[in-house]
Amino acid sequence: MYKLIVSDLDGTLLNAEHRLGDSTREVLTALRRRGVAIMLASGRHVQDMRTFSARLGGVDGLISSNGAAVHDRQGQLLQYQAIDRDCLPFLLSDPAFARVQTNVYRLDDWIVEIPAPHLLQYHQDSGFAYQVADFATLDDAPVLKIFYFHDDPALLRKLEQMIHERAGERLTTTYSLPNVLEVMAQGVSKGAALARVLQQRGIAPPDVMAFGDGRNDLELLRDVGKGVMMGNAAAELKAALPELEVIGSNAEESVARYLERCLGA
């Protein structure tokens, strides 16, 4: 029996409407009653993730902003890694980013300069929403993640290359979707955050099962005892981890079905 189950949210645990399905809630709740710890690991902000935790009866930890922050079951901040403040003027105001929608996740909020109502569709359940502010006027609150939206993945790849050329020793990049380039402090990932949690809790990686679908799940799935990939996973993730088991899609609540079959939940 695995001691800990860790799951991504969008494209993995959440259905096509970005909500927790009934079967998913029932199966994960049953596992927790049997003493199996459940953690959620997402690119989402922790303020957003708390809604899903509450609907599961309170999970055993939240890895948010792609691993830039970790909170315990009570919602207390355990650890965080902020982007070097010296990188912020470049990431937020360089003319190269003028064509993309720029978003800033800080410890307690989400900031944009230009409203983008279509982004709120992913947060209907939680009500988590951005605040509009001039990036030049932001205070010194730690910035956990900056992410850029654009419909042209080729443009995002060019920006990613520029980021690595300018500040690659201080920044990490990944993608949650082909049209979403995400930037965190160097070394930040869901997998790295989980490794620190496991060390603190005295849990060995072979005792952990993890589920994911995006490029930002690579380290998470690679470094545990049992990494499981969704059928709808990104092609780059499938190519990087060809040895992993692939199950059905998130639209079919396949994580719940798999846990039911394998663990008797």
Secondary structure, DSSP 8 states (H G I E B T S, - for coil): --SEEEE-IIIIIS-TTSS--HHHHHHHHHHHHTT-EEEEE-SS-HHHHHHHHHHTT--S-EEEGGGTEEE-TT--EEEE----GGGHHHHHH-GGGTTSEEEEEESS-EEESS--GGGGGGGTTT----EE--GGG--S--EEEEEEE-S-HHHHHHHHHHHHHHHTTTEEEEEEETTEEEEEETT--HHHHHHHHHHHHT--GGGEEEEE-SGGGHHHHHTSSEEEE-TT--HHHHHH-TTSEE---GGGTHHHHHHHHHH--
